[in-house]
């Protein structure tokens, strides 16, 4: 038994539980969702026009990636103004219209907040470059003198997440080299110094600005990176993580001081009606570390990347589920499950080649939807989109590609625009006379929304059915019983519902007295075959 509660406690909890504890949230990567203005780039009017797709899919909320004014050095995560909309995506009136339409359709709205860094075009950083060392303007950022006789070496050995040193040296008005500034990502993304009261006050106001416009929640970018170790010491040598695993470790990540920031933010969120919430993108090494972010006076949720990074292996998935639930349960918080996002290889490609990858991704989706807590879907997962691995070099835009000299493929392959209509130019992502900012593969016509909409075997129909059945049979209680024997199949129970995920070669027989609800692929005489997840409704009391 992973966790347990009485039926009476579950009923009482369901009556008063906030919306986000069980929500299915759909991530819209704004640049790639839908182009409503004809420039080949997704925007807020295009996203608003396609909100009925999300409502019919059965999700509860939509999360918008950054749409703020930005030079787009990192796809909008280099923010120049946290209180406005980039003309590429529309304007504040378009944002308000998006929120109004989403709410009318019964969808909550979450937006990205980017508190670790900004753009070099941000007025504060422009002011800081023009100000002398030690000035108040520079104290908003992490400026330090260099090492070496002439300060020619970076202040420490920290590395950028996109490759190369995490420091860039400034040049003064007289052309002489000066201090260095920290950027854990691209040089165009200078890190804020959260020991500055001005930074903390600024983000209080930013949160209130969007809450006052009706936003229901925030996704916090780089939630584990805001505070750095005092003195900025060198990092010790450490082995590289396994292939496909992202593991930020060092003095620049997951420092204790971040938690006071989120206590402060929680007080702001709690002051607004409507169960406003925040979820952190906190890449940490252990579930216990993740649980610290979701203590009762901090964030409401944190992404569960332990589950995302688990290989397609029964033992690894079992441990990821068990450890994740145990950790957040001790903090009194719900788990948050995710298989993909705008930063990772799509699950269809991650789990295998061709049909095998799709079969496993469909099985993983039903496993995830069965688990207690909330679920975050990345746009296109409901279509079974694969990673695009053969983008021409000349169209790539990810700074990780450029800073690694092409050694790292970057994240453009999971950001290729959505296919909507199979017969349309650009597969309906943009008006006919517009060229999408990244090219869509021709064979994605078979995966377009309109092609899958009426196909009972499609991945889109599988997601719709799974979300409908989840709402009917699984929402409202946090219990999960683990019934398997530790073999190649995960067998999980929630009330009267049973989930079987078979990762081994031998079919798993139908449960006694069980009525099949849904399966990620056809069953064989009632048995769940390899790389298939099935849902069952059992007889007797729930």
C-alpha positions in Angstrom: 0.0 0.0 0.0 1.5 3.3 -1.1 -0.9 5.6 0.7 -4.3 5.1 2.3 -7.3 7.1 3.7 -10.7 6.2 4.9 -13.8 6.6 2.6 -15.2 9.2 4.9 -12.1 11.3 4.9 -11.9 11.1 1.1 -15.5 12.3 0.8 -14.9 15.2 3.2 -11.7 16.1 1.4 -13.3 16.1 -2.1 -16.0 18.5 -1.0 -13.5 21.2 0.0 -10.4 20.4 -2.1 -8.9 23.1 -4.3 -9.2 22.7 -8.0 -5.4 22.3 -8.5 -5.1 19.2 -6.5 -6.6 17.0 -9.2 -6.3 19.3 -12.2 -5.2 18.3 -15.7 -3.3 21.3 -17.0 -2.4 21.7 -20.7 0.9 23.5 -21.6 0.6 25.9 -24.5 4.0 26.8 -26.0 2.6 30.0 -27.4 5.0 30.3 -30.4 4.0 26.9 -31.6 0.3 26.4 -30.8 -1.6 28.5 -33.4 -0.8 31.6 -35.5 -3.8 33.9 -35.5 -2.2 36.9 -37.3 -0.4 35.4 -40.3 3.2 36.0 -39.5 4.1 32.3 -39.0 4.5 32.6 -35.2 1.9 31.4 -32.7 0.2 34.1 -30.7 -2.5 34.8 -28.1 -5.3 35.3 -30.7 -4.5 32.0 -32.3 -4.4 30.3 -28.9 -7.7 31.8 -27.9 -9.3 30.6 -31.1 -8.3 27.0 -30.3 -9.4 26.9 -26.7 -12.4 24.8 -27.6 -10.0 22.0 -28.5 -8.8 22.1 -24.9 -12.2 22.2 -23.5 -13.3 19.2 -25.6 -10.2 17.4 -24.7 -11.3 17.6 -21.0 -8.5 19.5 -19.4 -9.1 21.8 -16.4 -6.5 24.5 -17.0 -4.1 26.0 -19.6 -0.6 27.1 -18.9 0.9 29.7 -21.2 4.7 29.9 -21.8 6.2 33.4 -21.7 4.5 35.9 -24.0 6.3 38.9 -22.5 8.4 41.5 -24.4 11.7 39.8 -25.3 14.5 39.7 -27.8 13.8 36.0 -28.1 17.3 34.9 -27.4 15.8 31.9 -25.5 12.3 31.6 -26.9 10.9 34.3 -24.6 12.5 33.2 -21.4 14.7 36.2 -21.7 12.1 38.7 -20.5 12.6 42.4 -21.0 9.3 43.5 -19.4 7.4 41.2 -17.0 4.2 43.3 -17.2 3.3 43.4 -20.9 2.9 41.3 -24.0 5.4 41.1 -26.9 3.9 42.5 -30.1 4.9 39.1 -31.7 2.1 37.6 -29.5 -0.4 40.4 -29.3 -1.1 42.9 -26.6 -2.6 43.1 -23.1 -6.1 43.3 -24.6 -5.4 40.0 -26.4 -4.3 38.5 -23.1 -7.4 39.7 -21.3 -9.6 38.2 -24.1 -7.8 34.9 -23.8 -8.4 34.8 -20.1 -12.1 35.8 -20.5 -12.7 33.1 -23.1 -10.8 30.4 -21.2 -12.9 31.2 -18.1 -16.1 31.1 -20.1 -15.1 27.6 -21.3 -14.5 26.5 -17.7 -10.7 26.6 -18.0 -8.3 28.1 -15.5 -5.3 30.1 -16.8 -1.7 29.8 -15.6 1.2 31.8 -16.8 5.0 31.4 -16.6 6.8 33.7 -14.2 10.6 33.9 -14.8 12.3 35.1 -11.6 15.8 33.7 -11.9 16.9 36.0 -14.8 15.8 38.6 -17.3 17.0 39.8 -20.6 20.0 42.0 -21.2 17.4 44.3 -22.8 15.6 44.7 -19.5 15.8 48.4 -18.3 17.4 47.3 -15.0 20.2 45.5 -16.7 20.8 48.3 -19.2 21.0 50.7 -16.2 23.4 48.2 -14.4 25.8 48.1 -17.4 26.0 51.9 -17.4 26.5 52.1 -13.6 29.8 51.7 -11.8 30.8 48.6 -9.7 29.1 48.5 -6.3 26.2 50.7 -7.4 22.6 50.0 -6.4 21.8 49.2 -10.0 24.4 46.5 -10.1 23.3 45.0 -6.8 20.1 43.8 -8.5 22.3 41.3 -10.4 25.3 39.1 -9.7 28.3 41.2 -10.7 31.7 40.2 -9.5 35.4 41.1 -10.3 37.3 38.4 -12.2 40.1 36.3 -11.0 43.7 36.6 -12.2 46.1 39.5 -12.3 43.9 41.6 -14.5 40.5 40.0 -13.6 40.7 38.1 -16.9 39.3 34.9 -15.5 35.7 34.2 -14.5 34.9 34.6 -10.8 34.4 30.8 -10.3 34.1 27.6 -12.4 30.3 27.5 -12.7 29.0 26.5 -16.1 26.0 27.7 -18.1 23.2 25.2 -18.5 23.5 25.9 -22.2 27.2 25.2 -22.3 30.3 27.2 -21.6 31.1 29.4 -18.6 28.2 30.9 -16.6 30.0 34.3 -16.6 30.4 37.1 -19.2 32.7 40.0 -18.8 31.4 43.5 -19.3 33.1 46.3 -21.3 33.0 49.8 -19.9 32.2 53.0 -21.8 35.9 53.5 -22.4 36.3 50.1 -24.0 38.2 48.5 -21.1 37.0 45.2 -19.7 35.3 45.3 -16.3 33.3 43.1 -14.0 31.7 39.8 -14.8 28.0 39.0 -14.6 26.4 35.6 -13.8 24.1 33.9 -16.3 23.2 30.3 -15.5 21.7 30.1 -19.0 22.5 32.2 -22.1 24.7 35.4 -21.8 21.5 37.3 -22.8 19.9 36.1 -19.6 21.6 37.8 -16.6 20.7 36.3 -13.2 19.0 38.5 -10.6 20.5 38.7 -7.1 17.6 37.8 -4.8 19.5 39.2 -1.8 18.4 42.6 -3.2 15.2 43.9 -1.6 14.4 45.6 -4.8 14.2 42.3 -6.7 11.9 40.7 -4.1 9.6 43.7 -4.1 9.5 43.8 -7.9 8.3 40.2 -8.2 5.7 40.8 -5.5 4.3 43.5 -7.8 4.6 41.3 -10.9 2.6 38.5 -9.3 -0.1 41.0 -8.2 -0.2 42.5 -11.7 -1.2 39.2 -13.3 -3.4 38.0 -10.4 -5.4 41.3 -10.8 -5.9 40.4 -14.5 -7.5 37.1 -13.5 -4.7 34.7 -13.7 -5.4 31.5 -11.6 -1.8 30.3 -11.1 1.8 30.5 -12.0 4.4 28.1 -13.3 7.8 29.2 -11.8 10.7 28.9 -14.1 14.0 27.6 -12.6 12.4 27.6 -9.1 15.4 25.9 -7.7 17.9 28.5 -8.9 17.1 31.8 -7.5 19.5 31.7 -4.5 23.2 30.9 -4.8 25.6 29.7 -2.2 27.1 32.5 -0.1 30.5 33.4 -1.5 29.9 31.8 -4.8 32.5 29.0 -4.3 33.8 26.8 -7.0 31.9 23.6 -7.7 33.7 20.3 -6.9 34.2 17.9 -9.8 31.2 15.5 -10.3 30.5 12.7 -12.7 28.2 13.4 -15.7 24.6 12.1 -15.2 23.4 9.1 -17.2 22.3 9.8 -20.8 18.9 11.4 -21.0 19.0 12.5 -17.3 19.2 16.2 -16.4 20.6 16.6 -12.9 21.6 20.1 -11.8 24.0 19.8 -8.9 26.2 22.5 -7.4 26.3 25.6 -5.3 24.1 27.5 -7.8 21.0 25.2 -7.3 18.5 24.3 -4.6 19.9 26.5 -1.8 17.9 26.9 1.4 17.2 30.6 0.8 14.7 29.8 -2.0 12.2 28.6 0.5 11.7 32.0 2.2 10.9 33.5 -1.3 8.1 31.0 -1.8 6.7 31.5 1.7 6.5 35.2 0.8 4.8 34.3 -2.5 2.4 32.0 -0.8 1.1 34.8 1.4 0.4 36.8 -1.7 -1.5 34.0 -3.4 -3.5 33.2 -0.3 -4.7 36.8 -0.1 -6.6 36.4 -3.4 -9.9 34.5 -3.8 -10.3 31.5 -6.0 -7.6 29.1 -4.9 -4.8 30.8 -6.7 -1.7 28.6 -6.9 1.9 28.2 -8.0 3.9 25.2 -9.3 7.7 25.2 -9.3 10.0 23.9 -12.0 12.4 22.5 -9.4 15.0 20.1 -10.8 16.3 18.4 -7.7 18.0 15.0 -7.2 15.8 13.4 -4.7 12.0 13.3 -4.0 12.7 14.4 -0.4 14.3 17.6 -1.8 11.2 18.2 -4.0 8.9 17.8 -1.0 10.6 20.8 0.7 9.2 23.1 -2.0 5.6 22.0 -1.3 5.4 22.4 2.4 2.1 23.9 3.6 3.4 27.5 3.6 5.3 27.3 0.3 4.4 26.3 -3.2 1.2 24.3 -3.9 3.0 21.9 -6.3 6.3 21.1 -7.9 6.9 19.2 -11.1 7.8 15.5 -10.6 10.7 15.1 -13.0 11.7 11.8 -11.2 8.8 10.2 -13.0 9.5 11.9 -16.4 13.1 10.7 -16.4 12.4 7.2 -15.4 13.2 4.7 -18.2 10.6 2.3 -19.6 11.2 -0.2 -17.0 8.7 -1.6 -14.4 11.2 -1.3 -11.5 12.2 2.2 -12.3 8.6 3.4 -12.8 7.5 1.7 -9.6 10.2 3.4 -7.6 9.4 6.8 -9.2 5.7 6.5 -8.3 6.3 5.1 -4.8 9.0 7.5 -3.8 7.3 10.6 -5.2 4.0 9.9 -3.5 5.6 9.1 -0.2 7.7 12.4 -0.3 4.8 14.8 -1.1 2.4 12.9 1.2 4.7 13.8 4.1 4.4 17.4 3.1 0.6 17.2 2.8 0.8 18.1 -0.9 -0.4 16.4 -4.1 1.9 14.9 -6.6 2.2 16.5 -10.0 2.9 14.1 -12.9 4.4 15.0 -16.3 5.8 13.1 -19.3 7.0 16.0 -21.4 7.4 19.8 -21.8 9.1 22.3 -24.0 12.5 21.4 -22.7 12.7 17.6 -23.1 12.5 15.0 -25.9 8.9 14.0 -26.6 7.9 10.7 -25.0 7.0 9.0 -28.3 10.7 9.3 -29.3 12.2 8.9 -25.8 10.5 5.6 -25.2 11.6 3.9 -28.4 11.6 4.0 -32.2 8.6 4.3 -34.4 5.5 2.2 -33.4 7.2 1.0 -30.3 7.7 4.5 -29.0 4.1 5.5 -29.7 2.8 2.3 -28.1 4.8 2.9 -24.9 3.9 6.6 -24.9 0.2 5.8 -25.0 0.6 3.2 -22.2 2.6 5.8 -20.1 -0.1 8.4 -20.6 -2.8 6.1 -19.2 -0.5 5.2 -16.3 0.1 8.9 -15.5 -3.6 9.8 -15.8 -4.4 7.1 -13.3 -2.1 8.3 -10.6 -3.4 10.6 -7.7 -2.6 14.2 -8.0 -2.5 16.6 -10.9 -1.3 16.0 -14.4 0.5 18.4 -16.8 0.2 17.7 -20.5 2.5 19.3 -23.2 0.8 20.4 -26.4 0.9 17.6 -29.0 1.1 14.7 -26.5 -2.6 14.1 -27.1 -1.7 13.7 -30.8 1.2 11.3 -30.3 3.7 13.8 -31.9 7.3 12.5 -32.0 10.4 14.6 -31.6 11.5 16.2 -34.9 15.1 15.0 -35.2 16.0 16.3 -38.7 15.5 20.0 -38.5 17.8 21.9 -40.9 20.6 23.7 -39.1 19.5 27.0 -40.6 16.1 27.0 -38.9 17.3 26.1 -35.4 17.0 28.8 -32.7 17.8 27.1 -29.4 20.8 28.7 -27.7 21.9 25.3 -26.5 22.5 24.4 -30.1 24.7 27.4 -30.8 26.6 27.4 -27.5 27.6 23.8 -28.0 28.7 24.3 -31.6 25.9 21.9 -32.7 27.0 19.1 -30.4 23.7 19.4 -28.5 20.6 19.2 -30.7 18.7 21.6 -28.4 15.0 21.7 -27.8 13.7 22.9 -31.2 12.6 19.4 -32.0 9.9 19.3 -29.3 8.8 22.9 -30.2 7.7 22.3 -33.8 4.2 23.8 -34.3 1.0 21.9 -33.9 -0.7 20.3 -36.9 -4.4 21.2 -37.0 -5.7 20.4 -40.5 -4.2 17.7 -42.7 -5.1 19.3 -46.0 -4.1 22.9 -45.2 -0.8 24.6 -45.9 1.4 24.4 -42.9 -1.1 21.8 -41.6 -3.3 24.6 -40.4 -0.9 26.1 -37.9 -0.9 29.4 -39.7 -2.8 31.1 -42.5 -2.1 29.7 -46.0 0.3 32.5 -47.0 2.4 32.3 -43.8 5.5 30.1 -43.3 5.7 28.5 -39.8 8.7 29.6 -37.8 9.8 25.9 -37.7 8.8 23.6 -40.5 6.2 20.8 -39.8 7.0 17.4 -41.2 4.8 16.4 -44.1 3.9 13.1 -42.5 2.4 14.9 -39.5 -0.7 15.3 -41.7 -1.7 11.9 -40.4 -1.4 13.2 -36.8 -3.4 16.5 -37.3 -6.2 17.2 -34.9 -8.9 17.1 -37.6 -7.5 13.7 -38.9 -7.6 12.2 -35.4 -10.8 13.7 -34.1 -13.2 11.1 -35.5 -10.8 8.1 -35.5 -11.7 5.8 -32.5 -8.2 4.3 -32.5 -6.4 7.6 -32.5 -4.2 9.0 -29.7 -6.4 12.0 -29.4 -9.5 9.8 -28.8 -7.5 7.9 -26.2 -6.6 11.0 -24.3 -10.2 12.3 -24.4 -11.5 8.9 -23.1 -8.8 8.8 -20.4 -9.6 12.3 -19.2 -13.3 11.6 -19.2 -12.9 8.4 -17.2 -10.4 10.0 -14.9 -12.9 12.7 -14.0 -15.7 10.1 -13.5 -13.8 7.4 -11.4 -10.5 8.8 -10.1 -10.8 12.5 -9.1 -11.2 13.4 -5.5 -9.2 10.9 -3.5 -5.5 10.4 -2.9 -5.3 6.8 -2.1 -3.3 4.4 -4.3 -2.8 0.7 -3.6 0.1 -1.2 -5.2 -1.1 -4.8 -5.9 1.7 -6.1 -8.1 4.5 -8.5 -7.0 7.4 -6.4 -8.2 7.5 -8.1 -11.6 7.2 -6.6 -15.1 3.7 -5.2 -14.6 2.5 -2.3 -12.4 -0.9 -3.1 -10.9 -2.4 -0.1 -9.1 -5.8 0.4 -7.5 -7.8 3.5 -6.6 -11.2 2.7 -5.1 -13.0 0.5 -7.6 -10.6 1.4 -10.4 -7.6 -0.8 -11.4 -4.7 0.1 -13.7 -2.5 -2.6 -15.3 0.7 -1.4 -17.1 2.5 -4.3 -18.6 6.2 -3.7 -19.4 7.1 -7.4 -19.7 6.8 -10.1 -22.4 4.0 -12.1 -20.8 0.4 -11.1 -21.0 -1.3 -10.1 -17.7 -4.8 -11.8 -17.4 -7.9 -9.8 -16.9 -8.6 -9.2 -13.2 -11.4 -11.3 -11.7 -14.7 -9.6 -11.8 -13.3 -6.6 -13.7 -15.0 -4.7 -16.4 -12.6 -3.1 -18.9 -12.9 0.7 -19.1 -10.1 1.7 -21.5 -6.8 0.3 -22.9 -3.9 2.0 -24.7 -4.0 -0.8 -27.3 -6.4 -3.7 -28.0 -6.5 -6.4 -25.3 -5.9 -10.0 -26.2 -8.8 -12.1 -24.9 -9.0 -9.6 -22.0 -5.3 -9.9 -21.3 -3.0 -6.8 -21.1 -0.1 -7.4 -23.5 3.4 -5.9 -23.7 3.7 -2.1 -23.6 -0.1 -1.7 -22.9 -1.9 0.0 -20.0 -5.5 -1.1 -19.3 -8.1 0.4 -16.9 -10.7 -1.8 -15.2 -13.7 -1.2 -12.9 -14.0 -3.8 -10.2 -17.1 -5.0 -8.5 -18.0 -4.5 -4.8 -17.7 -1.3 -2.7 -15.2 1.4 -3.7 
